[in-house]
Amino acid sequence: VGAAWADTVQGMSRGRRQMEDVAVEPISLDVLLASVGKEVGVSPWRVVTQTMIDQFADATDDHQFIHCDPERAKRETPFGGTIAHGFLSLSLLSAMTFETMPPLEKGKMGVNHGFDSLRFLAPVKTGARIRTRFVLADVKVRPSGWVQTAHDVTIEIEGSKKPALTARWLTLTLIERQPETA
């Protein structure tokens, strides 16, 4: 089930989608539960540009020269130029998830729940291409109607042996409750 899901997702996730225009078909809770322990998706490659880095710097007020001054970063760092903020790479998980992962049937909304682990392992140089591999590590169905998922995610850098980061990412999806029948 997990491999078929991943193949379907890969074929359907080309290009960008809007929240209102979901191209990936929703999956059932049973399919989600059967996919625990499996790789369930690989996002398309995405280029990290200097414009993205500068906009993230403006949004977070983190204008350290290693991110925002290409000439100085080239002269004074071992990176050969600017690098993305680690938190920029991390924040792209949401977009890469939306491009890749099918929503849960009857899901009303999803929210971040946090990380059980997170390690930044290699810098993402400006102009690098990154993508995310998703392994479904755990699913917990709560009586409240929330479904908690844990994904082991790896953000890969094209041409690099080391990934940008690895993490166990927790998310929650609120599913519609079925009316009780007597």
C-alpha positions as CSV (number, residue, x, y, z in Angstrom):
1,V,0.0,0.0,0.0
2,G,2.8,2.5,0.9
3,A,4.7,2.0,-2.3
4,A,1.5,2.4,-4.4
5,W,0.7,5.5,-2.4
6,A,4.2,6.9,-3.0
7,D,4.1,6.2,-6.7
8,T,0.7,7.9,-7.1
9,V,1.8,10.9,-5.1
10,Q,5.0,11.2,-7.2
11,G,3.0,11.2,-10.4
12,M,0.5,13.7,-9.2
13,S,2.7,16.2,-7.4
14,R,4.4,17.9,-10.3
15,G,4.3,21.6,-10.0
16,R,2.8,23.9,-7.4
17,R,-0.6,23.5,-5.9
18,Q,-2.9,26.0,-4.1
19,M,-4.5,25.0,-0.8
20,E,-7.9,25.3,-2.6
21,D,-6.8,23.2,-5.6
22,V,-5.5,20.0,-4.1
23,A,-4.3,17.7,-7.0
24,V,-3.4,14.7,-4.8
25,E,-6.3,12.5,-3.9
26,P,-7.1,12.1,-0.2
27,I,-6.2,8.8,1.4
28,S,-8.2,6.9,4.0
29,L,-7.2,6.5,7.6
30,D,-6.8,2.8,6.9
31,V,-4.3,3.5,4.1
32,L,-2.4,5.9,6.4
33,L,-2.2,3.3,9.2
34,A,-1.0,0.6,6.8
35,S,1.8,2.9,5.6
36,V,3.6,3.2,9.0
37,G,7.3,2.3,8.6
38,K,7.3,3.1,4.9
39,E,8.7,5.8,2.7
40,V,5.5,7.6,1.6
41,G,6.8,10.4,-0.5
42,V,9.7,12.3,-2.1
43,S,9.1,15.9,-3.0
44,P,10.1,17.6,-6.2
45,W,13.4,19.4,-6.3
46,R,13.2,23.1,-5.2
47,V,15.9,25.7,-5.8
48,V,16.8,27.9,-2.8
49,T,17.5,31.4,-4.2
50,Q,19.1,34.5,-2.8
51,T,15.8,36.2,-3.0
52,M,14.2,33.5,-0.8
53,I,17.0,33.9,1.7
54,D,16.8,37.7,1.7
55,Q,13.0,37.6,2.2
56,F,13.4,35.1,5.1
57,A,16.1,37.4,6.6
58,D,13.6,40.3,6.4
59,A,10.8,38.2,8.0
60,T,13.0,36.9,10.8
61,D,15.3,39.9,11.3
62,D,18.3,37.6,10.8
63,H,20.6,39.5,8.4
64,Q,23.9,37.7,9.3
65,F,26.4,38.2,6.4
66,I,26.6,34.5,5.8
67,H,23.1,34.7,4.5
68,C,22.7,38.2,3.0
69,D,26.1,39.4,1.8
70,P,27.3,37.3,-1.1
71,E,30.7,39.1,-1.5
72,R,31.6,39.0,2.1
73,A,30.4,35.4,2.5
74,K,32.6,34.4,-0.5
75,R,35.6,36.0,1.1
76,E,35.1,35.1,4.8
77,T,33.4,31.7,4.9
78,P,34.3,28.2,3.9
79,F,31.0,28.0,2.0
80,G,32.1,30.0,-1.1
81,G,29.1,32.3,-0.9
82,T,25.9,32.7,1.0
83,I,23.9,29.9,2.6
84,A,20.3,29.6,3.6
85,H,19.2,29.9,7.2
86,G,18.7,26.5,8.7
87,F,15.2,27.6,9.7
88,L,14.4,28.6,6.1
89,S,15.2,25.0,5.0
90,L,13.1,23.7,7.8
91,S,10.2,26.0,7.0
92,L,10.1,24.7,3.4
93,L,8.8,21.4,4.8
94,S,5.3,22.7,4.7
95,A,5.4,23.5,1.0
96,M,7.2,20.3,0.2
97,T,4.7,18.3,2.2
98,F,1.8,20.0,0.4
99,E,3.4,19.3,-3.0
100,T,3.9,15.7,-2.2
101,M,1.7,14.2,0.5
102,P,-2.0,13.3,0.1
103,P,-4.4,14.8,2.6
104,L,-6.3,12.6,4.9
105,E,-9.9,11.9,3.9
106,K,-12.4,14.0,5.9
107,G,-9.5,16.1,7.2
108,K,-10.8,19.6,8.1
109,M,-7.4,21.2,8.9
110,G,-3.8,20.3,9.7
111,V,-1.4,22.0,12.1
112,N,2.2,21.6,13.1
113,H,2.7,19.9,16.5
114,G,6.4,20.1,16.8
115,F,9.6,18.0,16.4
116,D,10.8,15.2,18.5
117,S,14.3,15.6,17.0
118,L,16.0,18.0,14.6
119,R,19.5,18.1,13.3
120,F,21.0,20.6,10.8
121,L,23.7,18.5,9.1
122,A,25.0,20.5,6.1
123,P,24.6,24.1,4.8
124,V,22.3,24.8,1.9
125,K,24.3,27.0,-0.5
126,T,22.5,29.7,-2.5
127,G,21.3,28.2,-5.8
128,A,21.2,24.6,-4.4
129,R,18.3,22.3,-5.1
130,I,16.7,20.5,-2.1
131,R,13.9,18.0,-1.7
132,T,12.4,16.0,1.2
133,R,12.0,12.3,1.8
134,F,9.1,11.4,4.0
135,V,9.0,8.1,6.1
136,L,5.8,7.7,8.1
137,A,7.1,6.7,11.5
138,D,3.9,6.6,13.6
139,V,0.1,7.4,13.6
140,K,-2.0,8.0,16.7
141,V,-5.7,8.4,16.4
142,R,-7.0,10.4,19.3
143,P,-10.6,10.1,20.7
144,S,-10.9,13.9,20.2
145,G,-10.9,13.5,16.4
146,W,-7.3,14.5,15.9
147,V,-4.9,12.2,14.1
148,Q,-1.2,12.7,15.0
149,T,1.4,11.7,12.5
150,A,5.1,11.4,13.0
151,H,7.2,11.6,9.8
152,D,11.0,11.0,9.7
153,V,12.0,13.7,7.2
154,T,15.3,14.2,5.4
155,I,15.9,17.3,3.4
156,E,18.5,16.3,0.8
157,I,20.8,18.6,-1.1
158,E,21.3,17.6,-4.7
159,G,24.9,16.4,-5.2
160,S,25.7,16.3,-1.5
161,K,26.3,13.1,0.5
162,K,25.1,14.8,3.7
163,P,21.5,16.0,4.0
164,A,20.7,19.6,5.0
165,L,18.7,18.2,8.0
166,T,16.9,15.3,9.5
167,A,13.9,15.5,11.8
168,R,11.0,13.7,13.3
169,W,8.1,16.0,12.5
170,L,4.8,15.8,14.3
171,T,1.6,17.1,12.7
172,L,-2.1,16.9,13.7
173,T,-5.1,16.6,11.4
174,L,-8.6,17.2,12.6
175,I,-11.0,14.8,10.9
176,E,-14.8,15.2,10.6
177,R,-16.6,13.0,13.1
178,Q,-19.1,10.6,11.8
179,P,-22.6,11.0,13.2
180,E,-23.3,8.2,15.7
181,T,-26.0,5.8,14.6
182,A,-28.3,4.1,17.1
